[in-house]
Amino acid sequence: MSTSLIPLLSKSQIAALAEVGEERSAEVGDLLYQVGDRPHSLMVVLEGAVSITDTSANELIRHGPSDFVGELNLLTGQTVFVNAVVIESLRFIAVERDALRALLNENGQLSDLLLSAFMARREALQQVQGVGVQVIGPSASGTTRQLLDFLRANRLPYTWDDASPAGGSVAPLIRLPGGGELHNPSAGQMMRALGIGLELAMREEVDLLIVGAGPAGLAAAVYGASEGLDTLVVESTALGGQAGSSRRIENYLGFPAGISGGELTSRAVTQARKFNARTAAPYRALSLEPAEGRHVVRLEDDRVVAARAVVLATGAQYRRLPAERLAEFEGLTVFLLRWRSRGSALHWLACGCRRWR
C-alpha cells in the first residue's frame, strides 16, 4: 500500500474539523505516534506528508494534503499497531477524540467517510504480516487456539508462531505492540493490555445495560446511546457474537445483496462507539435481580452492574456432543459435527478426518 484508502476530505469537511480542532506543525522525522501508543486525536493533513510504517520501517500507506491520520483506535482507545512518521514538513489539524465523536454525531456525510475509512484501514492492517500482536504457542495448545480465535473474532491484527515459547514458559506467550509480554493470559487480560477491553469497576451504575453484543445487542446499544443514555454492553466472548464468524448473512434488514458477518458486526460496533456506548468483553453475566429501584446484574470476577433498564440479547449457545477428547481437536481437525443413525445404533461423525463410534 502506498496511497490512501479513501477519498480526500472536501474543503467544507476540513473546515468543520478545523472548528473543533487545533492547528499544529511537525518537522521531518518527527513521530506523531508509534507502535504501542494510545493517540487521542485525529490528524488532518493541511500541508506536508505522513508515512505510516510497521515496526521494520516498511511504509504501509502515505497521507498527504486533505487526507487524515487515524483508524479504529481513535474510537476504541486501544494501542496502535503502526508508526506515523513525518516525511515532509507538516501542518495539520488535531481533533481530540471527544470533539471528534460529537462532530460525527452531527455531520452524517463526514461520519460516513471517516468511519468507512477506519474500518477499511483496520481490514488492511489485518492482511499485513508482522503487524499487531505476536502469539507464540503450539497448535496443540487449547489456550493458544482460544486466544487466536478471540483475536480473529475481534478483527485484531496478529501473527502466530506455531511453536512452544523458549525458556520453558507456559504457552501461549503474547508479545504486545510496543513491547511487553503476557504469559498464558486470559482473553480479558490480553484485551485490557491492548487497551481495548473496558475494565469495569467492581460496581458500575448505568442507565442501560445490554447483555450480549451480537447484532441485536449492538442495535440496542446504538438506539440507547444515541438517545443520550449511559449505555454499557457486556459480552462473554467477542463483540459481534456468533454473527461475526458468519461468512455471509443474507437475511439482515438493509443488505439485500448480503454482507459478511465480520463486516456487519464491525460496522455495528463502530456505530455504537460513535454514540459513546461502552463495550466490555469478555465479561459473563451470571444473574439478574431487583435492588433499590434498579436491576442488578452480577458478572464474573465479583463485579456488579446496577442499571435502570436491562436488555437481554444473549443469543444461542449450542450444546456440545459428548465426544471423548473432543477439546483436543477443536479448531484443528473437527470442522462440523452431525448425528447420523446406522441400524439401531446412533453414531456421529466428525467431518474432516476423525471418526468415533
Phi, psi and omega per residue, in radians:
M1 nan 2.370 3.104
S2 -2.397 -0.152 -3.138
T3 -2.213 2.928 -3.110
S4 -1.161 2.727 -3.114
L5 -1.655 -0.010 -3.040
I6 -2.427 2.856 3.055
P7 -1.080 2.691 3.123
L8 -1.244 2.732 3.084
L9 -1.210 2.499 3.077
S10 -1.394 2.920 3.128
K11 -1.070 -0.696 -3.131
S12 -1.185 -0.621 3.109
Q13 -1.198 -0.704 3.089
I14 -1.113 -0.707 3.123
A15 -1.092 -0.704 3.123
A16 -1.115 -0.706 3.111
L17 -1.207 -0.624 -3.141
A18 -1.136 -0.554 -3.128
E19 -1.124 -0.521 -3.103
V20 -1.900 0.016 -3.110
G21 -1.984 -2.970 -3.107
E22 -2.333 2.284 -3.140
E23 -1.371 2.353 -3.125
R24 -2.426 3.048 3.109
S25 -2.443 2.800 3.111
A26 -2.662 2.682 -3.083
E27 -1.793 2.851 3.128
V28 -0.963 2.300 3.141
G29 1.666 -0.263 3.130
D30 -1.177 2.486 3.049
L31 -1.671 2.044 3.062
L32 -1.284 -0.652 2.943
Y33 -2.845 2.863 3.131
Q34 -2.375 2.938 -3.090
V35 -0.887 2.250 3.127
G36 1.728 -0.299 3.104
D37 -1.264 2.935 3.051
R38 -2.225 1.370 -3.108
P39 -1.136 2.629 -3.062
H40 -2.122 0.270 -3.123
S41 -2.492 2.580 2.970
L42 -1.431 2.458 -3.117
M43 -2.077 1.996 3.137
V44 -1.695 2.111 -3.072
V45 -1.407 2.139 3.054
L46 -1.695 -0.774 3.099
E47 -2.492 2.575 3.101
G48 1.685 -2.825 -3.090
A49 -2.672 2.624 3.121
V50 -2.215 2.333 3.097
S51 -1.825 2.268 3.057
I52 -1.698 2.112 -3.037
T53 -2.220 2.795 3.040
D54 -1.529 -3.030 -3.082
T55 -1.169 -0.289 3.106
S56 -1.713 0.229 3.111
A57 1.210 0.333 3.038
N58 -1.405 2.264 -3.120
E59 -1.286 2.278 3.110
L60 -1.772 -0.649 -3.109
I61 -2.804 2.730 -3.133
R62 -2.259 2.388 -3.131
H63 -2.022 2.237 3.107
G64 -2.056 -2.874 -3.106
P65 -0.948 2.439 -3.128
S66 1.268 0.097 3.040
D67 -1.775 3.115 3.131
F68 -2.482 2.735 -3.123
V69 -1.886 2.196 3.101
G70 2.614 2.749 3.062
E71 -2.583 -2.741 -2.965
L72 -1.032 -0.416 -3.119
N73 -1.043 -0.412 3.118
L74 -1.104 -0.530 3.130
L75 -1.606 -0.546 -3.066
T76 -1.579 -0.425 -3.069
G77 1.413 0.142 -3.091
Q78 -1.347 2.904 3.069
T79 -1.156 2.696 3.134
V80 -1.624 2.748 -3.048
F81 -1.847 0.002 -3.037
V82 -2.431 3.018 3.065
N83 -1.850 2.600 3.026
A84 -2.082 1.930 -3.016
V85 -2.040 2.321 3.101
V86 -1.324 2.173 3.137
I87 -2.002 -0.178 2.972
E88 -2.461 2.431 -3.096
S89 -0.737 2.268 -2.869
L90 -2.011 2.346 2.917
R91 -2.169 2.202 -3.018
F92 -2.579 2.896 3.065
I93 -1.871 2.203 3.085
A94 -1.776 2.156 3.139
V95 -2.017 1.996 -3.114
E96 -1.146 2.725 -2.990
R97 -0.996 -0.816 -3.100
D98 -1.123 -0.714 3.114
A99 -1.154 -0.672 3.120
L100 -1.119 -0.781 -3.116
R101 -1.067 -0.730 3.127
A102 -1.129 -0.692 3.140
L103 -1.165 -0.683 3.131
L104 -1.094 -0.564 3.121
N105 -1.226 -0.430 -3.069
E106 -1.692 -0.525 -3.012
N107 -1.987 1.677 -3.041
G108 -1.119 -0.717 -3.107
Q109 -1.148 -0.776 3.116
L110 -1.150 -0.691 3.122
S111 -1.044 -0.798 3.141
D112 -1.047 -0.774 -3.103
L113 -1.126 -0.854 -3.075
L114 -1.184 -0.782 -3.098
L115 -1.167 -0.650 3.072
S116 -1.106 -0.688 3.116
A117 -1.177 -0.735 3.120
F118 -0.996 -0.812 -3.105
M119 -1.199 -0.698 3.126
A120 -1.114 -0.696 -3.139
R121 -1.192 -0.661 3.099
R122 -1.148 -0.752 3.116
E123 -1.075 -0.657 3.110
A124 -1.157 -0.691 3.133
L125 -1.114 -0.569 -3.134
Q126 -1.134 -0.336 -3.115
Q127 -1.637 -0.072 -3.067
V128 -1.638 2.113 3.131
Q129 -1.197 2.365 3.068
G130 1.594 -0.014 3.132
V131 -1.776 2.402 3.042
G132 1.736 -2.627 -3.089
V133 -1.330 2.458 3.020
Q134 -1.875 2.166 3.137
V135 -1.905 2.171 3.096
I136 -2.053 1.987 -3.127
G137 3.125 2.549 -3.095
P138 -1.305 2.680 3.131
S139 -1.117 -0.356 3.112
A140 -1.291 -0.202 -3.128
S141 -1.482 2.043 3.125
G142 -1.071 -0.680 3.139
T143 -1.128 -0.696 3.098
T144 -1.051 -0.807 -3.120
R145 -1.110 -0.659 3.138
Q146 -1.136 -0.738 3.134
L147 -1.194 -0.645 3.081
L148 -1.101 -0.754 3.098
D149 -1.062 -0.693 -3.122
F150 -1.160 -0.736 3.106
L151 -1.105 -0.754 3.123
R152 -1.111 -0.792 -3.090
A153 -1.100 -0.552 -3.141
N154 -1.643 0.135 3.037
R155 0.969 0.830 3.123
L156 -1.821 2.362 3.091
P157 -1.110 2.411 3.113
Y158 -2.772 2.823 2.955
T159 -2.207 2.629 -3.061
W160 -2.202 2.206 3.032
D161 -1.845 1.879 -3.085
D162 -1.353 1.296 -3.105
A163 -2.727 2.839 3.081
S164 -1.382 2.457 3.112
P165 -1.065 2.577 3.115
A166 -1.248 2.758 3.056
G167 1.353 0.242 3.080
G168 1.333 0.249 3.115
S169 -1.155 2.617 3.109
V170 -1.302 2.280 3.129
A171 -1.289 2.583 -0.017
P172 -1.616 2.783 2.991
L173 -1.769 2.246 -3.134
I174 -1.944 2.096 3.049
R175 -1.770 2.142 -3.033
L176 -1.540 2.638 3.052
P177 -1.021 2.289 3.139
G178 1.509 0.021 3.127
G179 1.920 2.836 -3.103
G180 1.743 2.510 -3.110
E181 -2.324 2.598 3.033
L182 -2.166 2.310 -3.133
H183 -1.842 2.020 3.120
N184 0.872 0.951 -3.099
P185 -1.404 2.864 2.937
S186 -1.389 2.901 3.106
A187 -1.064 -0.672 3.133
G188 -1.133 -0.744 3.116
Q189 -1.083 -0.721 3.133
M190 -1.155 -0.793 -3.125
M191 -1.065 -0.744 -3.086
R192 -1.297 -0.494 3.035
A193 -1.164 -0.498 3.091
L194 -1.465 -0.087 -3.138
G195 1.376 0.276 -3.067
I196 -1.689 -1.007 -3.076
G197 -1.246 2.139 3.092
L198 -1.127 2.234 3.083
E199 -1.599 1.971 -3.083
L200 -1.318 2.595 2.986
A201 -1.229 2.923 -3.140
M202 -1.092 -0.496 3.037
R203 -2.395 2.226 3.090
E204 -2.062 2.512 3.040
E205 -2.164 2.153 -3.079
V206 -2.386 2.913 3.039
D207 -1.326 -0.802 -3.043
L208 -2.324 2.185 3.037
L209 -1.958 2.278 3.099
I210 -2.041 2.148 -3.141
V211 -1.727 1.883 -3.102
G212 1.992 2.207 -3.078
A213 -2.039 0.686 2.953
G214 -1.423 -2.981 -3.130
P215 -0.962 -0.704 -3.132
A216 -1.159 -0.795 -3.138
G217 -1.137 -0.716 -3.138
L218 -1.196 -0.634 3.076
A219 -1.085 -0.753 3.100
A220 -1.082 -0.655 3.125
A221 -1.125 -0.732 3.117
V222 -1.083 -0.823 -3.130
Y223 -1.096 -0.794 -3.101
G224 -1.175 -0.854 -3.093
A225 -1.167 -0.617 -3.132
S226 -1.197 -0.336 3.069
E227 -1.615 0.126 3.058
G228 1.587 0.143 3.113
L229 -1.373 2.448 3.015
D230 -1.238 1.845 -2.935
T231 -2.004 2.327 3.109
L232 -2.228 2.317 3.090
V233 -2.025 2.222 3.067
V234 -1.998 2.460 -3.087
E235 -2.452 2.397 -3.075
S236 -1.457 -0.316 3.141
T237 -2.172 -1.940 -3.095
A238 -1.892 2.531 3.049
L239 -1.037 2.295 -3.054
G240 1.888 -0.344 3.108
G241 1.079 -2.695 -3.098
Q242 -1.166 -0.449 -3.132
A243 -1.086 -0.512 -3.106
G244 -1.105 -0.374 -3.125
S245 -1.718 0.029 -3.141
S246 -1.344 2.351 -3.133
R247 -1.257 -0.601 -3.125
R248 -2.661 2.264 3.067
I249 -2.041 2.081 -3.067
E250 -2.019 0.019 -3.111
N251 -2.047 0.496 3.112
Y252 -1.812 2.288 -3.068
L253 -0.970 2.312 3.055
G254 1.717 -0.110 -3.130
F255 -2.263 1.295 -3.064
P256 -1.094 -0.456 3.130
A257 -1.572 -0.011 -3.107
G258 1.550 2.861 -3.138
I259 -2.713 2.561 3.114
S260 -1.216 2.631 3.131
G261 -1.059 -0.677 -3.136
G262 -1.095 -0.747 -3.134
E263 -1.203 -0.715 -3.140
L264 -1.061 -0.858 -3.087
T265 -1.247 -0.581 3.087
S266 -1.083 -0.744 3.103
R267 -1.118 -0.725 -3.096
A268 -1.156 -0.758 3.127
V269 -1.108 -0.771 3.138
T270 -1.082 -0.722 3.133
Q271 -1.145 -0.712 3.109
A272 -1.109 -0.721 -3.141
R273 -1.221 -0.524 3.072
K274 -0.979 -0.672 -3.135
F275 -1.593 0.191 3.049
N276 1.265 0.432 2.959
A277 -1.228 2.368 3.117
R278 -1.590 2.436 3.117
T279 -2.106 2.346 -3.110
A280 -2.297 2.092 3.124
A281 -2.618 2.582 -0.060
P282 -1.609 2.150 3.033
Y283 -2.307 2.153 -3.136
R284 -1.710 2.235 3.091
A285 -1.388 2.348 -3.074
L286 -1.877 -0.626 -3.072
S287 -2.724 2.786 3.108
L288 -2.327 2.280 -3.108
E289 -2.669 2.658 3.099
P290 -1.406 2.622 3.103
A291 -2.889 2.000 3.007
E292 0.901 0.912 3.066
G293 1.364 0.043 3.106
R294 -2.233 2.900 3.012
H295 -1.757 2.269 -3.090
V296 -1.911 2.163 3.078
V297 -1.947 2.186 3.108
R298 -1.686 2.306 -3.122
L299 -1.902 2.979 3.002
E300 -1.057 2.844 -3.128
D301 1.150 0.424 3.038
D302 1.098 0.430 3.093
R303 -1.579 2.637 -3.070
V304 -2.304 2.397 3.043
V305 -2.127 2.161 3.080
A306 -1.835 2.154 -3.041
A307 -2.311 2.614 3.058
R308 -1.231 -0.556 3.111
A309 -2.510 2.566 -3.141
V310 -2.247 2.287 3.033
V311 -1.915 2.162 3.099
L312 -1.697 1.970 3.141
A313 -2.270 1.015 -2.944
T314 -1.411 -0.234 3.115
G315 1.188 -2.719 -3.077
A316 -1.966 2.615 3.017
Q317 -2.215 2.019 -3.030
Y318 -1.368 2.461 3.087
R319 -1.241 2.586 -3.125
R320 -1.751 2.457 3.097
L321 -1.259 2.504 -3.078
P322 -1.380 1.144 -3.094
A323 -1.647 2.276 3.098
E324 -1.102 2.285 3.085
R325 1.118 0.367 -3.110
L326 -1.017 -0.743 -3.073
A327 -1.034 -0.469 -3.125
E328 -1.200 -0.408 -3.014
F329 -1.966 -0.145 3.127
E330 -1.080 2.330 -3.118
G331 1.463 -0.097 -3.132
L332 -1.981 -1.097 -3.065
T333 -2.258 -0.062 3.086
V334 -1.749 1.970 -3.091
F335 -1.881 -0.647 -3.070
L336 -2.610 2.329 3.106
L337 -1.969 2.349 3.098
R338 -2.585 2.615 3.108
W339 -1.532 2.561 2.942
R340 -2.636 2.559 -3.117
S341 -1.751 2.540 3.079
R342 -2.405 1.842 -3.075
G343 1.178 -2.288 -3.129
S344 -1.654 -0.146 -3.106
A345 -1.688 2.632 3.103
L346 -1.830 2.086 -3.122
H347 -2.014 2.812 3.025
W348 -2.444 2.651 -2.980
L349 -2.127 2.319 2.999
A350 -1.694 1.787 -3.043
C351 -1.197 2.289 -3.137
G352 2.424 -1.064 3.135
C353 -2.827 -0.313 -2.994
R354 -2.127 2.613 -3.121
R355 -2.322 2.345 3.047
W356 -2.007 2.648 3.088
R357 -2.326 nan nan
